[in-house]
């Protein structure tokens, strides 16, 4: 299958390196030099493209999504920080009849972690003596804070019935690929649940698996909804 990479930073280059393992031939690479004003998103450039993986910036992602859908291209969106536009993105994809998979985090491990956190929140909602916190750390160049993953974890805790305040915080330093931590604390003890990424590779592999899955499909999908269907 033919793949386009929209956003050619660290994640884009890693996806390029791994693409052949997942049956993809990278035919198009768009970055600030050839897509600064979306001029690279043309019908000619995307002729024969089966899927696009988008890791750009929060400011660019909504327009990239809209234009990819209009071109009839199925896509995987790994950029974070744009989720306030998610309903507009959904409508664009549905109107075009294309397919899209989005997530604040394409790590399969993080998807499993999210399920564990949801169950912990459901159980701890019944224990009034415990307060909760959510914390994450990423590399110094990450543009959004708190991370989209942390915000999604907090929202999932609330959806699971945890109604007390959840103190959320973040740190930015060095080259850290990402750690997310959820904790519950009482006068008697502390419970901590943590996911630590060793590198960006898990995110890239998850995005490529999602791209292979979404090729030829229609609909607007959250990665965590489809993770158990991936090959």
Backbone as CSV, one residue per row, in Angstrom:
resi,resn,N_x,N_y,N_z,CA_x,CA_y,CA_z,C_x,C_y,C_z
1,UNK,0.840,-1.196,0.000,0.000,0.000,0.000,0.874,1.244,0.000
2,UNK,0.359,2.311,-0.564,1.097,3.568,-0.661,0.713,4.498,0.490
3,UNK,1.725,5.058,1.147,1.531,5.889,2.339,2.049,7.294,2.103
4,UNK,1.313,8.274,2.642,1.790,9.658,2.704,2.057,10.014,4.159
5,UNK,3.111,10.740,4.410,3.426,11.229,5.754,3.280,12.742,5.739
6,UNK,2.365,13.249,6.547,2.097,14.681,6.629,2.640,15.174,7.963
7,UNK,3.745,15.905,7.904,4.488,16.290,9.097,5.704,15.389,9.208
8,UNK,6.884,15.929,8.939,8.073,15.083,8.832,9.110,15.476,9.880
9,UNK,8.641,15.499,11.136,9.551,15.709,12.256,10.079,14.377,12.751
10,UNK,10.339,14.283,14.047,10.905,13.046,14.606,9.979,11.858,14.409
11,UNK,8.675,12.063,14.653,7.732,10.968,14.477,7.578,10.610,13.006
12,UNK,7.493,11.597,12.141,7.343,11.330,10.721,8.513,10.527,10.179
13,UNK,9.719,10.878,10.578,10.904,10.159,10.098,10.936,8.728,10.636
14,UNK,10.514,8.539,11.883,10.488,7.193,12.446,9.454,6.322,11.724
15,UNK,8.287,6.891,11.436,7.259,6.169,10.678,7.807,5.783,9.302
16,UNK,8.543,6.671,8.678,9.165,6.396,7.385,10.091,5.177,7.485
17,UNK,10.885,5.123,8.539,11.840,4.026,8.723,11.150,2.678,8.916
18,UNK,9.978,2.692,9.561,9.303,1.442,9.919,8.226,1.020,8.926
19,UNK,7.885,1.898,7.975,6.702,1.681,7.137,6.733,0.356,6.379
20,UNK,7.872,-0.040,5.841,7.938,-1.259,5.035,7.598,-2.507,5.846
21,UNK,7.883,-2.500,7.148,7.528,-3.636,7.996,6.022,-3.874,8.016
22,UNK,5.250,-2.826,7.725,3.790,-2.905,7.800,3.149,-2.910,6.416
23,UNK,3.961,-3.157,5.392,3.432,-3.290,4.045,3.212,-1.986,3.312
24,UNK,3.861,-0.912,3.757,3.678,0.398,3.130,4.911,0.827,2.340
25,UNK,4.652,1.479,1.229,5.680,2.173,0.461,5.396,3.672,0.616
26,UNK,6.319,4.411,1.208,6.107,5.844,1.438,6.320,6.591,0.116
27,UNK,5.238,7.138,-0.417,5.276,7.822,-1.707,5.327,9.341,-1.583
28,UNK,4.965,9.870,-0.412,4.886,11.327,-0.262,5.265,11.716,1.152
29,UNK,6.125,12.715,1.257,6.553,13.256,2.546,6.334,14.767,2.513
30,UNK,5.464,15.259,3.403,5.166,16.692,3.437,5.678,17.282,4.742
31,UNK,6.375,18.406,4.647,6.868,19.100,5.832,6.768,20.601,5.607
32,UNK,7.419,21.364,6.454,7.292,22.825,6.380,7.857,23.384,5.072
33,UNK,8.753,22.634,4.428,9.351,23.120,3.184,8.424,22.981,1.984
34,UNK,7.503,22.010,2.017,6.633,21.822,0.856,5.142,21.805,1.210
35,UNK,4.834,22.164,2.492,3.418,22.181,2.883,3.138,23.243,3.951
36,UNK,3.927,24.308,3.961,3.784,25.326,5.006,2.411,25.970,4.991
37,UNK,1.834,26.115,3.796,0.505,26.713,3.651,-0.481,25.729,3.024
38,UNK,-0.237,24.427,3.287,-1.103,23.334,2.812,-1.047,23.156,1.293
39,UNK,-0.020,23.733,0.656,0.067,23.639,-0.801,0.414,22.232,-1.283
40,UNK,0.893,21.388,-0.366,1.217,20.020,-0.760,0.033,19.081,-0.781
41,UNK,-1.097,19.535,-0.253,-2.287,18.690,-0.168,-3.115,18.846,-1.438
42,UNK,-2.631,18.240,-2.510,-3.274,18.346,-3.812,-3.685,16.970,-4.314
43,UNK,-4.635,16.968,-5.229,-5.106,15.708,-5.827,-3.977,15.002,-6.558
44,UNK,-3.138,15.778,-7.215,-2.022,15.182,-7.953,-1.050,14.480,-7.012
45,UNK,-0.692,15.138,-5.892,0.243,14.539,-4.949,-0.305,13.268,-4.316
46,UNK,-1.614,13.222,-4.115,-2.213,12.101,-3.384,-2.829,11.046,-4.298
47,UNK,-2.574,11.144,-5.577,-3.069,10.125,-6.502,-2.406,8.774,-6.167
48,UNK,-3.210,7.749,-5.915,-2.684,6.426,-5.611,-2.311,6.197,-4.153
49,UNK,-2.528,7.186,-3.304,-2.213,7.046,-1.874,-3.346,6.296,-1.164
50,UNK,-2.995,5.253,-0.425,-3.995,4.450,0.290,-4.307,4.993,1.685
51,UNK,-3.343,5.647,2.312,-3.556,6.200,3.657,-2.494,7.257,3.927
52,UNK,-2.843,8.187,4.826,-1.895,9.214,5.267,-1.763,9.153,6.781
53,UNK,-0.545,9.364,7.249,-0.297,9.487,8.688,0.120,10.925,8.950
54,UNK,-0.582,11.581,9.868,-0.395,13.010,10.118,0.157,13.234,11.524
55,UNK,1.386,13.739,11.603,1.998,14.170,12.864,2.585,15.554,12.604
56,UNK,1.740,16.591,12.720,2.202,17.935,12.413,2.192,18.801,13.667
57,UNK,1.398,19.861,13.678,1.296,20.760,14.826,-0.177,20.980,15.155
58,UNK,-0.493,21.376,16.395,-1.897,21.634,16.747,-2.558,22.671,15.843
59,UNK,-1.793,23.663,15.377,-2.370,24.704,14.527,-2.679,24.190,13.126
60,UNK,-1.907,23.223,12.643,-2.065,22.721,11.280,-3.022,21.546,11.160
61,UNK,-3.138,20.754,12.208,-3.875,19.490,12.120,-5.319,19.639,11.626
62,UNK,-6.129,20.566,12.161,-7.525,20.638,11.698,-7.652,20.869,10.197
63,UNK,-6.809,21.751,9.642,-6.883,22.009,8.200,-6.350,20.812,7.401
64,UNK,-5.305,20.164,7.913,-4.817,18.955,7.254,-5.912,17.887,7.192
65,UNK,-6.625,17.708,8.300,-7.703,16.715,8.353,-8.781,17.039,7.327
66,UNK,-9.199,18.286,7.307,-10.251,18.723,6.383,-9.840,18.492,4.928
67,UNK,-8.600,18.846,4.590,-8.149,18.731,3.202,-7.903,17.286,2.803
68,UNK,-7.376,16.479,3.712,-7.196,15.059,3.413,-8.540,14.392,3.140
69,UNK,-9.540,14.721,3.961,-10.875,14.150,3.750,-11.431,14.582,2.392
70,UNK,-11.278,15.858,2.062,-11.789,16.361,0.786,-11.122,15.679,-0.403
71,UNK,-9.873,15.238,-0.219,-9.152,14.527,-1.273,-9.538,13.052,-1.343
72,UNK,-10.364,12.605,-0.393,-10.771,11.203,-0.363,-9.727,10.275,0.224
73,UNK,-8.838,10.822,1.060,-7.731,10.045,1.623,-8.054,9.645,3.062
74,UNK,-7.938,8.370,3.357,-8.089,7.900,4.733,-6.832,8.251,5.527
75,UNK,-7.010,8.574,6.806,-5.881,9.120,7.549,-5.827,8.643,8.988
76,UNK,-4.626,8.749,9.543,-4.351,8.509,10.960,-3.762,9.800,11.501
77,UNK,-4.363,10.326,12.576,-3.959,11.636,13.105,-3.312,11.461,14.472
78,UNK,-1.995,11.694,14.511,-1.271,11.549,15.764,-0.960,12.860,16.455
79,UNK,-1.235,13.979,15.798,-1.017,15.283,16.420,-1.965,15.455,17.605
80,UNK,-1.502,16.104,18.658,-2.348,16.404,19.812,-2.518,17.913,19.933
81,UNK,-3.402,18.336,20.837,-3.596,19.753,21.086,-4.636,20.418,20.213
82,UNK,-5.318,19.638,19.342,-6.309,20.203,18.426,-7.721,19.718,18.736
83,UNK,-7.902,18.994,19.843,-9.137,18.239,20.051,-10.377,19.103,20.289
84,UNK,-10.192,20.399,20.485,-11.344,21.296,20.525,-12.059,21.387,19.190
85,UNK,-11.393,20.949,18.121,-11.952,20.967,16.765,-12.475,19.595,16.344
86,UNK,-12.603,18.687,17.284,-12.850,17.292,16.900,-14.200,17.095,16.218
87,UNK,-15.217,17.837,16.619,-16.518,17.661,15.986,-16.509,18.171,14.550
88,UNK,-15.797,19.247,14.291,-15.657,19.731,12.915,-14.900,18.715,12.073
89,UNK,-13.890,18.097,12.657,-13.141,17.069,11.938,-14.026,15.868,11.625
90,UNK,-14.824,15.467,12.595,-15.728,14.339,12.392,-16.687,14.623,11.228
91,UNK,-17.245,15.816,11.209,-18.195,16.172,10.154,-17.523,16.186,8.786
92,UNK,-16.288,16.658,8.728,-15.562,16.690,7.451,-15.332,15.281,6.921
93,UNK,-14.970,14.368,7.810,-14.719,12.982,7.411,-16.018,12.299,6.990
94,UNK,-17.066,12.509,7.758,-18.354,11.893,7.425,-18.910,12.441,6.117
95,UNK,-18.745,13.750,5.904,-19.228,14.377,4.676,-18.482,13.832,3.456
96,UNK,-17.192,13.565,3.615,-16.379,13.077,2.501,-16.516,11.569,2.296
97,UNK,-17.034,10.856,3.305,-17.150,9.406,3.198,-15.810,8.694,3.268
98,UNK,-14.871,9.252,4.041,-13.551,8.646,4.200,-13.436,8.017,5.581
99,UNK,-12.238,7.562,5.915,-11.986,6.965,7.217,-10.866,7.681,7.934
100,UNK,-10.962,7.769,9.251,-9.934,8.444,10.051,-9.831,7.760,11.407
101,UNK,-8.604,7.577,11.873,-8.338,7.117,13.228,-7.554,8.212,13.940
102,UNK,-8.028,8.625,15.111,-7.340,9.668,15.879,-7.039,9.133,17.275
103,UNK,-6.088,9.732,17.921,-5.787,9.398,19.319,-4.786,10.405,19.868
104,UNK,-4.866,10.697,21.149,-3.789,11.473,21.766,-2.520,10.646,21.929
105,UNK,-2.633,9.313,21.732,-1.474,8.445,21.949,-1.699,7.120,21.215
106,UNK,-0.805,6.774,20.291,-0.963,5.557,19.506,-0.201,4.361,20.075
107,UNK,0.250,4.451,21.300,0.876,3.308,21.963,-0.188,2.287,22.354
108,UNK,0.001,1.029,21.956,-0.915,-0.033,22.377,-0.885,-0.166,23.898
109,UNK,0.299,-0.017,24.484,0.415,-0.094,25.939,-0.395,0.975,26.641
110,UNK,-0.418,2.188,26.084,-1.208,3.265,26.677,-2.696,2.963,26.583
111,UNK,-3.122,2.339,25.496,-4.537,1.957,25.385,-4.918,0.956,26.471
112,UNK,-4.026,-0.010,26.737,-4.275,-0.958,27.830,-4.256,-0.237,29.178
113,UNK,-3.299,0.673,29.326,-3.187,1.466,30.550,-4.462,2.252,30.812
114,UNK,-5.040,2.822,29.751,-6.280,3.583,29.891,-7.416,2.719,30.439
115,UNK,-7.483,1.477,29.978,-8.516,0.570,30.476,-8.300,0.248,31.952
116,UNK,-7.048,0.079,32.343,-6.725,-0.185,33.750,-7.095,1.017,34.619
117,UNK,-6.766,2.219,34.123,-7.089,3.444,34.867,-8.597,3.591,35.038
118,UNK,-9.358,3.295,33.999,-10.816,3.399,34.079,-11.375,2.476,35.157
119,UNK,-10.857,1.258,35.204,-11.339,0.322,36.224,-10.929,0.768,37.624
120,UNK,-9.705,1.291,37.767,-9.260,1.799,39.067,-10.136,2.960,39.519
121,UNK,-10.466,3.859,38.601,-11.317,5.005,38.946,-12.697,4.539,39.376
122,UNK,-13.237,3.527,38.692,-14.553,2.992,39.058,-14.536,2.433,40.487
123,UNK,-13.481,1.719,40.831,-13.376,1.141,42.168,-13.142,2.215,43.233
124,UNK,-12.256,3.182,42.921,-11.897,4.189,43.919,-12.987,5.234,44.109
125,UNK,-13.923,5.316,43.181,-15.048,6.243,43.343,-15.863,5.908,44.583
126,UNK,-15.786,4.666,45.031,-16.553,4.214,46.204,-15.785,4.413,47.515
127,UNK,-14.558,4.967,47.417,-13.718,5.115,48.602,-13.484,6.609,48.876
128,UNK,-14.322,7.234,49.704,-14.280,8.698,49.867,-13.009,9.240,50.499
129,UNK,-12.228,8.384,51.152,-11.031,8.883,51.840,-9.847,9.114,50.891
130,UNK,-9.994,8.713,49.627,-8.889,8.845,48.679,-9.087,10.040,47.747
131,UNK,-8.020,10.802,47.605,-7.970,11.833,46.577,-7.159,11.318,45.393
132,UNK,-7.257,12.004,44.251,-6.602,11.515,43.037,-5.753,12.591,42.385
133,UNK,-4.687,12.137,41.716,-3.897,13.037,40.895,-3.561,12.378,39.561
134,UNK,-3.222,13.216,38.592,-2.780,12.759,37.278,-1.585,13.623,36.886
135,UNK,-0.510,12.972,36.453,0.720,13.704,36.145,1.392,13.085,34.924
136,UNK,2.082,13.921,34.152,2.857,13.411,33.017,4.107,14.245,32.814
137,UNK,5.115,13.613,32.177,6.333,14.320,31.770,6.658,13.934,30.339
138,UNK,7.072,14.930,29.535,7.519,14.719,28.164,8.740,15.592,27.889
139,UNK,9.320,15.383,26.733,10.482,16.143,26.291,10.179,17.643,26.222
140,UNK,11.225,18.432,26.294,11.084,19.885,26.389,10.455,20.516,25.156
141,UNK,10.488,19.832,24.010,9.965,20.431,22.785,8.490,20.120,22.539
142,UNK,7.865,19.320,23.386,6.441,19.018,23.198,5.634,20.295,23.393
143,UNK,4.738,20.573,22.449,4.092,21.883,22.410,2.893,22.012,23.346
144,UNK,2.159,20.915,23.621,0.970,21.030,24.458,1.233,20.461,25.847
145,UNK,0.654,21.097,26.850,0.770,20.649,28.243,-0.467,21.113,29.008
146,UNK,-1.137,20.217,29.743,-0.868,18.779,29.851,-1.046,18.075,28.506
147,UNK,-0.495,16.886,28.400,-0.590,16.129,27.162,-2.034,15.736,26.869
148,UNK,-2.312,15.512,25.595,-3.638,15.030,25.234,-3.955,13.706,25.886
149,UNK,-2.926,12.878,26.063,-3.136,11.578,26.716,-3.580,11.761,28.153
150,UNK,-2.931,12.676,28.878,-3.316,12.879,30.271,-4.744,13.409,30.375
151,UNK,-5.081,14.354,29.508,-6.446,14.886,29.529,-7.465,13.799,29.228
152,UNK,-7.126,12.891,28.297,-8.024,11.785,27.970,-8.156,10.820,29.153
153,UNK,-7.067,10.585,29.873,-7.120,9.716,31.049,-8.011,10.315,32.138
154,UNK,-7.862,11.604,32.371,-8.697,12.272,33.373,-10.169,12.193,32.982
155,UNK,-10.449,12.422,31.706,-11.836,12.347,31.242,-12.386,10.928,31.399
156,UNK,-11.559,9.945,31.126,-12.024,8.566,31.272,-12.288,8.226,32.743
157,UNK,-11.489,8.763,33.660,-11.739,8.568,35.088,-13.104,9.130,35.475
158,UNK,-13.405,10.316,34.960,-14.694,10.944,35.259,-15.845,10.121,34.691
159,UNK,-15.669,9.635,33.457,-16.707,8.819,32.832,-16.924,7.507,33.582
160,UNK,-15.900,7.070,34.298,-16.000,5.819,35.057,-16.622,6.016,36.434
161,UNK,-17.014,7.262,36.740,-17.732,7.515,37.976,-16.941,8.199,39.062
162,UNK,-15.666,8.541,38.780,-14.880,9.228,39.804,-15.244,10.715,39.781
163,UNK,-16.011,11.139,40.769,-16.567,12.486,40.750,-15.804,13.516,41.558
164,UNK,-14.802,13.093,42.304,-14.023,14.040,43.110,-12.988,14.763,42.235
165,UNK,-12.439,15.881,42.720,-11.425,16.599,41.937,-10.216,15.720,41.641
166,UNK,-9.640,15.911,40.459,-8.431,15.194,40.052,-7.376,16.244,39.737
167,UNK,-6.356,16.332,40.561,-5.308,17.333,40.353,-4.411,16.890,39.204
168,UNK,-4.352,17.677,38.137,-3.577,17.318,36.948,-2.404,18.283,36.773
169,UNK,-1.241,17.725,36.463,-0.053,18.550,36.268,0.867,17.905,35.238
170,UNK,1.840,18.686,34.771,2.752,18.174,33.752,4.129,18.787,33.930
171,UNK,5.130,18.098,33.388,6.503,18.585,33.385,7.078,18.460,31.985
172,UNK,7.968,19.370,31.628,8.650,19.330,30.345,10.144,19.468,30.600
173,UNK,10.907,18.460,30.147,12.353,18.505,30.378,13.064,17.523,29.462
174,UNK,14.233,17.912,28.995,15.111,17.004,28.285,14.484,16.352,27.073
175,UNK,14.736,15.038,26.933,14.287,14.278,25.763,13.336,13.154,26.138
176,UNK,12.684,13.263,27.276,11.836,12.192,27.789,10.713,11.852,26.808
177,UNK,10.572,10.566,26.395,9.521,10.215,25.424,8.111,10.186,26.001
178,UNK,7.977,10.092,27.320,6.635,10.180,27.900,6.362,9.227,29.038
179,UNK,5.945,9.762,30.173,5.455,8.979,31.308,4.129,9.572,31.759
180,UNK,3.155,8.700,32.021,1.856,9.115,32.554,1.600,8.358,33.847
181,UNK,1.150,9.087,34.849,0.949,8.495,36.171,-0.398,8.923,36.746
182,UNK,-1.124,7.969,37.271,-2.374,8.213,37.989,-2.187,7.713,39.410
183,UNK,-2.599,8.509,40.384,-2.421,8.110,41.775,-3.646,8.388,42.622
184,UNK,-3.782,7.593,43.675,-4.837,7.764,44.673,-4.167,7.766,46.039
185,UNK,-4.508,8.764,46.858,-3.814,8.918,48.137,-4.801,9.119,49.278
186,UNK,-4.509,8.445,50.407,-5.286,8.614,51.634,-4.320,8.782,52.795
187,UNK,-4.867,8.983,53.976,-4.008,9.090,55.157,-3.283,7.778,55.434
188,UNK,-3.843,6.673,54.956,-3.279,5.363,55.265,-2.270,4.868,54.240
189,UNK,-2.484,5.199,52.944,-1.606,4.633,51.913,-1.753,5.375,50.587
190,UNK,-0.923,4.977,49.634,-0.925,5.551,48.296,-0.930,4.429,47.260
191,UNK,-1.746,4.611,46.231,-1.772,3.686,45.099,-1.338,4.465,43.859
192,UNK,-0.363,3.938,43.117,0.160,4.600,41.929,0.118,3.655,40.734
193,UNK,-0.376,4.158,39.608,-0.404,3.405,38.356,0.365,4.225,37.329
194,UNK,1.324,3.605,36.654,2.211,4.384,35.787,2.508,3.653,34.487
195,UNK,2.537,4.429,33.390,3.017,3.927,32.104,4.194,4.776,31.677
196,UNK,5.297,4.131,31.320,6.495,4.839,30.849,6.886,4.320,29.483
197,UNK,6.971,5.212,28.530,7.437,4.846,27.189,8.964,4.841,27.176
198,UNK,9.550,3.820,26.555,11.010,3.765,26.450,11.520,4.570,25.256
199,UNK,10.666,4.713,24.234,11.050,5.464,23.041,9.782,5.828,22.277
200,UNK,9.951,6.543,21.165,8.816,6.887,20.313,8.367,5.720,19.440
201,UNK,9.136,4.649,19.432,8.859,3.568,18.493,7.478,2.961,18.687
202,UNK,7.034,2.821,19.936,5.709,2.257,20.191,4.599,3.102,19.597
203,UNK,4.761,4.423,19.611,3.762,5.317,19.025,3.735,5.155,17.498
204,UNK,4.931,5.077,16.898,5.021,4.947,15.444,4.423,3.622,14.980
205,UNK,4.720,2.548,15.683,4.192,1.238,15.293,2.674,1.191,15.442
206,UNK,2.153,1.806,16.481,0.700,1.850,16.646,0.037,2.635,15.535
207,UNK,0.645,3.750,15.133,0.085,4.569,14.054,0.095,3.809,12.733
208,UNK,1.160,3.068,12.461,1.230,2.288,11.225,0.224,1.139,11.226
209,UNK,0.032,0.514,12.363,-0.993,-0.537,12.452,-2.382,0.053,12.218
210,UNK,-2.607,1.260,12.748,-3.893,1.928,12.535,-4.076,2.300,11.069
211,UNK,-3.001,2.738,10.406,-3.089,3.102,8.992,-3.429,1.884,8.141
212,UNK,-2.822,0.766,8.458,-3.129,-0.464,7.731,-4.586,-0.872,7.957
213,UNK,-5.084,-0.666,9.182,-6.466,-1.039,9.528,-7.476,-0.138,8.832
214,UNK,-7.215,1.172,8.765,-8.223,2.125,8.283,-8.278,2.202,6.765
215,UNK,-7.243,1.719,6.076,-7.238,1.784,4.613,-8.474,1.063,4.058
216,UNK,-9.258,1.780,3.278,-10.454,1.207,2.670,-11.700,1.253,3.531
217,UNK,-11.603,1.761,4.770,-12.764,1.832,5.665,-13.359,3.239,5.676
218,UNK,-14.586,3.334,6.142,-15.254,4.622,6.313,-15.637,4.791,7.776
219,UNK,-15.469,6.011,8.297,-15.876,6.294,9.663,-14.821,7.059,10.424
220,UNK,-15.190,7.511,11.615,-14.340,8.341,12.474,-14.083,7.543,13.749
221,UNK,-12.853,7.076,13.946,-12.554,6.102,14.983,-11.521,6.621,15.983
222,UNK,-11.750,6.302,17.242,-10.764,6.499,18.301,-9.880,5.253,18.340
223,UNK,-8.577,5.426,18.405,-7.641,4.298,18.393,-7.977,3.268,19.462
224,UNK,-8.373,3.725,20.632,-8.643,2.770,21.712,-9.865,1.902,21.402
225,UNK,-10.744,2.372,20.495,-11.916,1.584,20.110,-11.546,0.427,19.189
226,UNK,-10.441,0.576,18.462,-10.093,-0.426,17.453,-8.850,-1.234,17.828
227,UNK,-8.192,-0.920,18.934,-6.886,-1.499,19.225,-6.927,-3.018,19.288
228,UNK,-8.042,-3.586,19.736,-8.140,-5.043,19.838,-8.393,-5.707,18.480
229,UNK,-8.645,-4.895,17.440,-8.860,-5.434,16.094,-7.595,-5.392,15.249
230,UNK,-6.546,-4.752,15.733,-5.353,-4.556,14.940,-4.569,-5.864,14.769
231,UNK,-3.938,-5.993,13.622,-3.050,-7.136,13.358,-1.605,-6.707,13.498
